[in-house]
Amino acid sequence: MSRQLGPGPAQALARLALALYFVSCVWVGASPLTNVIASYSGSNFLSGFSFFVGDDPTNGFVNYVDQNTAVSSNLVYYRPDRGTFIVGVDNTSVATSSRGRDSVRLTSTVSFSSGLFLFDIVHMPTGCGLWPALWTTGPNNPNSGEIDIVETVNNRPGNSLSLHSGPGCYSAIKRTQIANYSSLTCANNASAPVPNTGCSNSVRGAMYGGDGFNQMNGGVYALLWDAGGIQIWMFPRSSIPSDVTKGAPDPSTWPTPIVSFPFYCCSASNFAYNTIVLNTDFCGNFAGPTFLKTCGSGGNFTRDQSFDACEDFVKNNYSAFNEAYWEINYFKVYSVDSSKYPVSCVPLVQSRLIDGSAGSRVDWPGTKASARPGPICPANGRCRSSLQPLSASARSLLAPLTTDDCFPAGKPSFNTQNVPAGTCPKVSMAPQLVSSLFSLALVGVVSLFALL
């Protein structure tokens, strides 16, 4: 009677080494961040910002005022009884400026190309005619990137979180996040049915924005941006992680983010030198055309009719803006060392030519806790990683770790995005720690020995 032989010692050792490498990849960066590189809070909040006073580039019915006007009009002030800072709008008079109602748009005086950003907000503007936003933007927008962290409109619940870029930046399709996504092309397109939406994501839960957010005493929005990608979380006041309140945040322990944007089919260089922007707009390209839908009585109306109704409402109904203010505990930015804390962790040994045909297999281990997939496989396109394809024997050793598939080309949500074939850039491999490099060396040695 014959018996089936299991894998030999060398093959078993190779599999063990591969598993150990994958585990070390999960461990990489699991440490708190402690180096604060920028902090905005209390009576000194404005010291890190400048006031934008130009015409609104998004066609809002708004008059952005300078610091002296904002202070004298009580649009910005410190609340010592609460230790918070207020950034509001004019809610005491009919708007007389031809540009619109007085408001404030702040821009940080320093720019960032990475970091963990924490925004502790007690209250955000809410109400009809409003378009408040917390975002980052680089020079020559959108070519250095734009990250929309908070963007609400009129009295619609939830939050819109989008990324905008120059040409050639696409959002990975398969990813683990809470938000729904509606667009995968991050480059702005003024001729699209909904212009310049970028890589758009949205959450409709009331707690994420507007009145629902305010009723729970706000919370913390967190943006993690490093060489591996961009992630955004929101923690309600009652659920802020203890590591955040202790000043040593550790995103590796946090739950699923609202938005996850790994830099797979978008070079990290598309996002650089961004400043933090906080503003409250009126009407404009977002709140204007949706005003009658969300704040009107319904029925049929044109885009221009909705714009006109919004501007008329904003001009004359100053008492409608009593809730149109930001109340802020702090904004804080921690430095992120990608050699110690990569968001994305792709084993260097797993690299091969990926066929972009419908339903083809992508043998690509996920990132931390298998939460990240491989890159998009465009229909009829091909993506190549930075190393040569693995041999069939080596692939068989990796089989237990390869679970992600290409997104089927037949999905309507894929085909309608018009992603050109062959546009995936080379994957940017995150720097590894010494333990990971040791494991990689071990993988190479034992795998070669096993395949001899």
C-alpha positions in Angstrom: 0.0 0.0 0.0 1.5 3.3 -1.0 1.1 6.5 1.0 1.1 10.1 -0.2 4.2 12.0 0.7 3.9 15.5 2.1 6.2 18.3 1.1 9.8 17.8 1.7 11.8 19.6 4.4 13.0 22.2 2.0 9.6 23.0 0.7 8.1 23.1 4.2 10.8 25.5 5.2 10.2 27.7 2.2 6.5 27.9 3.0 7.3 28.7 6.6 9.7 31.5 5.5 7.0 33.0 3.2 4.5 32.9 6.0 7.0 34.5 8.4 7.7 37.2 5.8 4.0 37.9 5.5 3.6 38.2 9.2 6.5 40.5 9.5 4.9 42.7 6.9 1.8 42.9 9.1 4.0 43.9 12.0 5.8 46.7 10.2 5.0 50.1 11.7 2.8 48.9 14.6 4.0 51.7 16.8 2.5 55.0 18.0 3.3 58.3 16.4 4.6 61.0 18.8 6.3 63.7 16.8 3.9 66.7 16.4 5.1 68.9 13.5 2.1 71.4 13.6 -0.6 72.2 16.1 -3.4 74.7 15.9 -5.6 75.3 19.0 -7.0 77.7 21.5 -6.3 81.5 21.4 -3.3 80.9 19.1 -5.4 79.0 16.5 -5.1 81.8 13.8 -1.3 82.1 14.2 -0.8 79.2 11.8 -3.3 80.4 9.1 -3.7 83.2 6.5 -7.0 84.6 5.3 -8.0 84.1 1.6 -9.8 87.3 0.4 -10.1 86.7 -3.4 -13.1 85.8 -5.5 -14.4 82.3 -4.8 -12.9 80.0 -7.5 -16.0 77.7 -7.2 -18.5 80.4 -8.0 -19.9 80.7 -4.5 -22.1 83.6 -3.3 -19.6 84.5 -0.7 -17.4 87.4 0.4 -14.3 86.1 2.1 -13.0 88.8 4.4 -9.6 89.6 5.9 -8.5 88.9 9.4 -9.2 92.4 10.7 -12.7 92.4 9.4 -13.3 88.8 10.6 -12.1 89.7 14.2 -14.0 93.0 14.4 -17.2 91.4 13.0 -16.9 88.5 15.5 -16.7 85.9 12.7 -13.6 84.4 14.4 -12.9 84.3 18.1 -11.7 82.2 21.0 -14.1 80.8 23.6 -12.2 80.7 26.9 -15.1 79.0 28.7 -14.8 76.0 26.4 -11.2 76.3 25.2 -12.4 76.2 21.6 -12.0 78.4 18.6 -14.9 79.6 16.5 -14.9 80.3 12.7 -18.2 81.5 11.5 -20.1 83.6 9.0 -22.2 86.8 9.1 -25.6 86.0 10.6 -26.7 89.5 11.6 -27.6 91.3 8.4 -28.7 91.1 4.8 -25.7 90.6 2.6 -24.8 93.8 0.8 -21.6 92.8 -1.0 -22.0 92.0 -4.6 -19.8 88.9 -4.0 -22.2 87.5 -1.4 -22.4 86.9 2.4 -19.3 87.5 4.6 -17.4 84.4 5.5 -13.9 83.1 6.3 -11.5 80.9 4.4 -8.4 79.9 6.2 -5.2 78.4 4.7 -2.3 77.0 6.7 0.9 78.9 6.3 2.9 75.7 6.0 2.4 72.8 3.6 2.7 69.1 4.0 3.5 66.1 1.8 2.7 63.4 4.4 1.5 63.0 8.0 -1.2 62.0 10.4 -3.7 64.8 10.6 -6.1 65.0 13.5 -9.0 67.4 13.4 -11.0 67.6 16.6 -14.2 69.4 15.7 -17.0 70.1 18.2 -19.4 71.7 15.7 -19.5 72.2 11.9 -21.7 74.5 9.8 -25.1 73.2 8.9 -28.1 74.5 7.1 -29.5 75.3 3.7 -27.4 77.3 1.2 -24.1 76.2 2.9 -21.1 74.4 1.5 -18.6 74.1 4.3 -15.4 72.1 3.8 -12.2 71.0 5.5 -9.6 70.0 2.9 -6.0 70.1 1.7 -4.7 71.4 -1.6 -1.4 71.8 -3.3 0.0 74.5 -5.6 -1.6 74.6 -9.1 -4.6 72.7 -8.0 -5.4 69.9 -8.8 -2.0 68.9 -10.1 -0.4 68.6 -6.6 -3.5 66.9 -5.3 -6.6 67.8 -3.2 -7.9 65.8 -0.3 -11.5 66.6 0.8 -11.9 65.4 4.4 -15.2 67.1 5.3 -17.5 68.4 2.6 -21.2 68.8 3.3 -23.9 70.6 1.4 -27.2 72.3 2.3 -28.9 70.2 5.0 -28.0 66.8 3.4 -26.8 64.3 6.0 -23.4 62.6 5.7 -20.2 63.6 4.1 -18.5 63.7 0.7 -14.8 62.7 0.7 -13.0 63.0 -2.6 -9.5 63.1 -4.0 -8.5 65.3 -7.0 -5.4 65.1 -9.0 -3.7 65.8 -12.3 -4.0 63.3 -15.2 -3.1 59.6 -14.8 -4.3 58.9 -11.3 -6.9 56.2 -10.7 -8.5 54.7 -7.6 -8.0 51.0 -6.8 -11.3 49.3 -7.2 -11.2 46.6 -4.6 -10.4 48.1 -1.2 -11.7 47.9 2.3 -13.5 51.1 3.4 -16.9 52.3 4.8 -17.7 54.9 2.1 -19.4 54.2 -1.2 -17.4 55.3 -4.2 -18.9 56.7 -7.4 -15.9 57.7 -9.5 -12.5 56.1 -10.0 -10.8 58.8 -12.1 -9.1 61.3 -9.8 -8.2 63.8 -12.6 -10.7 66.6 -12.8 -13.0 66.6 -15.9 -14.9 69.7 -16.5 -17.0 68.1 -19.3 -18.2 65.1 -17.2 -21.9 64.9 -16.3 -21.0 66.0 -12.8 -17.9 68.1 -13.4 -14.7 67.7 -11.5 -15.8 65.0 -9.1 -12.4 63.4 -8.8 -12.2 60.0 -7.0 -15.5 60.5 -5.1 -16.6 58.8 -2.0 -19.6 59.4 0.2 -21.1 58.3 3.5 -24.8 59.1 4.2 -24.9 58.4 7.9 -26.1 61.4 9.9 -23.2 61.2 12.3 -20.6 61.9 9.6 -21.6 65.5 9.0 -24.0 68.4 9.6 -26.5 68.4 12.4 -26.1 64.7 13.2 -22.4 65.3 13.8 -23.1 68.3 16.0 -25.7 66.5 18.1 -23.1 64.0 19.4 -20.7 66.9 20.3 -18.7 66.2 17.2 -15.6 64.1 17.1 -12.2 63.6 15.4 -11.6 63.3 11.7 -8.2 61.6 11.0 -6.2 61.7 7.8 -3.3 59.3 7.4 -1.2 60.2 4.4 2.2 58.5 3.6 4.1 56.7 0.9 1.6 53.9 0.8 -1.6 55.9 0.4 -4.3 57.9 2.0 -6.8 56.8 4.6 -9.5 58.8 6.5 -11.4 57.9 9.7 -14.1 59.6 11.8 -14.4 58.9 15.5 -17.5 60.2 17.3 -16.8 62.1 20.6 -17.7 59.0 22.7 -15.5 56.7 20.6 -12.2 58.6 20.2 -9.4 56.0 20.6 -7.4 56.3 23.8 -4.2 56.6 21.9 -5.4 59.8 20.3 -6.4 61.4 23.6 -3.1 60.3 25.1 -1.2 62.0 22.3 0.4 58.8 20.9 -2.0 57.8 18.0 -1.4 54.4 16.5 -3.5 54.0 13.3 -2.5 50.3 13.0 -5.0 49.6 15.9 -7.9 51.6 14.4 -11.0 50.1 12.7 -11.9 50.2 9.0 -11.4 53.7 7.6 -14.1 55.7 5.8 -11.9 56.0 2.8 -8.9 53.9 1.8 -6.8 55.1 -1.2 -3.6 53.0 -1.7 -1.2 54.4 -4.2 -1.4 51.5 -6.6 -2.7 53.0 -9.8 -1.8 56.5 -8.8 1.8 57.7 -8.2 2.3 59.2 -4.7 3.8 62.2 -6.4 0.3 63.4 -7.4 -0.1 64.6 -3.8 2.5 67.0 -2.4 2.9 70.3 -0.7 -0.7 70.5 0.4 -1.9 73.2 2.8 -4.9 72.8 5.2 -7.9 74.8 4.1 -11.0 75.5 6.3 -13.9 77.5 4.8 -17.7 78.0 4.7 -19.0 78.7 1.2 -22.5 79.6 0.1 -24.2 78.1 -3.0 -21.5 77.7 -5.6 -20.9 74.7 -7.8 -22.1 72.2 -5.2 -24.7 73.8 -3.0 -26.2 75.9 -5.8 -27.5 73.3 -8.2 -28.7 71.1 -5.4 -30.4 73.8 -3.3 -33.9 73.3 -4.5 -33.6 69.5 -4.4 -32.5 69.5 -0.8 -34.1 72.7 0.6 -36.9 73.4 -1.8 -40.4 72.1 -2.2 -39.4 69.7 -5.0 -40.8 69.7 -8.5 -38.9 70.4 -11.8 -36.4 73.2 -11.9 -33.3 74.1 -13.9 -29.7 74.4 -12.6 -29.9 78.2 -13.0 -33.2 78.4 -11.1 -31.6 76.5 -8.2 -28.6 78.8 -8.2 -30.8 81.9 -8.2 -33.0 80.5 -5.4 -29.9 79.7 -3.3 -28.4 83.1 -3.7 -31.6 84.9 -2.9 -32.0 82.8 0.2 -28.5 83.4 1.4 -28.6 87.1 0.7 -31.8 87.8 2.7 -32.2 85.2 5.4 -29.3 86.0 7.8 -31.0 84.3 10.8 -30.8 81.0 8.9 -27.1 80.9 9.6 -27.0 80.7 13.4 -25.6 77.2 13.1 -23.1 78.1 10.3 -19.9 78.0 12.4 -17.0 75.7 13.1 -16.1 75.1 16.7 -12.6 73.5 17.0 -10.8 71.9 19.8 -7.6 71.5 17.8 -5.9 70.6 14.5 -2.7 68.6 14.9 -0.3 67.0 12.5 2.2 64.2 13.4 5.1 63.3 11.2 5.0 59.8 9.6 8.3 58.0 8.9 7.4 55.6 6.1 10.4 53.4 6.9 8.7 52.7 10.2 5.0 53.1 9.3 4.1 52.2 5.8 0.3 52.2 5.2 0.8 49.8 2.3 3.0 46.7 2.8 3.6 44.6 -0.3 6.0 41.6 0.0 8.8 42.2 -2.5 9.0 38.5 -3.3 5.5 38.5 -4.8 5.8 40.3 -8.1 4.8 39.3 -11.5 3.2 40.3 -14.8 -0.5 40.7 -14.3 -2.9 40.0 -17.2 -5.6 42.5 -17.4 -8.2 40.2 -19.0 -11.6 39.9 -17.3 -11.6 37.9 -14.1 -7.9 37.0 -14.3 -6.1 36.2 -11.1 -3.9 38.7 -9.3 -1.5 36.7 -7.1 -0.8 39.6 -4.8 -1.0 39.3 -1.0 -3.0 42.0 0.7 -1.4 44.6 2.9 -1.8 44.9 6.6 -4.2 42.2 7.8 -5.0 41.4 4.1 -7.0 44.5 3.9 -5.6 45.9 0.6 -5.9 44.3 -2.8 -3.5 44.5 -5.7 -3.7 47.1 -8.5 -6.5 47.6 -10.9 -6.3 45.4 -14.0 -7.7 47.6 -16.8 -9.8 45.7 -19.4 -7.4 44.5 -22.1 -4.5 46.1 -20.4 -1.5 44.9 -18.5 0.2 46.0 -15.3 3.7 45.1 -14.4 5.2 45.3 -10.9 8.8 46.3 -10.4 10.3 42.8 -10.3 10.3 39.9 -12.8 7.4 37.4 -12.9 7.9 34.4 -10.6 8.4 30.9 -11.8 5.5 28.4 -11.7 7.3 26.6 -8.8 7.7 29.8 -6.8 4.1 30.7 -7.5 2.9 27.4 -6.0 4.7 28.2 -2.8 2.8 31.5 -2.6 -0.6 30.1 -3.3 -1.8 30.2 0.3 -1.2 33.9 0.5 -2.7 35.0 -2.9 -6.5 35.5 -2.5 -7.3 38.7 -4.5 -8.7 38.7 -7.9 -8.8 41.2 -10.7 -12.0 43.2 -10.8 -14.1 41.7 -13.5 -14.1 43.9 -16.6 -17.8 43.3 -17.2 -18.8 45.3 -14.1 -20.7 48.5 -15.2 -19.1 50.6 -12.5 -15.7 49.7 -14.0 -16.5 50.2 -17.7 -18.1 53.6 -17.2 -15.0 55.0 -15.6 -13.0 55.1 -18.9 -9.8 53.9 -17.4 -7.3 53.5 -20.3 -5.6 50.1 -20.7 -2.1 49.7 -19.3 -2.2 52.8 -17.1 -1.2 51.2 -13.8 2.2 52.6 -12.8 4.9 50.5 -11.2 3.9 49.6 -7.6 5.8 51.8 -5.1 7.3 49.4 -2.7 7.2 50.7 0.9 10.6 50.6 2.7 10.9 47.7 5.1 12.3 47.3 8.5 15.4 45.2 9.2 13.2 42.3 10.3 11.4 42.4 7.0 14.6 42.5 5.0 15.9 39.6 7.0 12.8 37.6 6.2 13.1 38.5 2.5 16.6 37.2 2.4 15.5 34.1 4.2 12.7 33.6 1.6 15.2 34.0 -1.3 17.7 31.5 0.1 15.3 28.7 1.1 13.1 29.2 -2.0 16.1 28.7 -4.3 17.2 25.7 -2.3 13.7 24.2 -2.6 13.5 24.7 -6.3 16.9 23.2 -7.1 
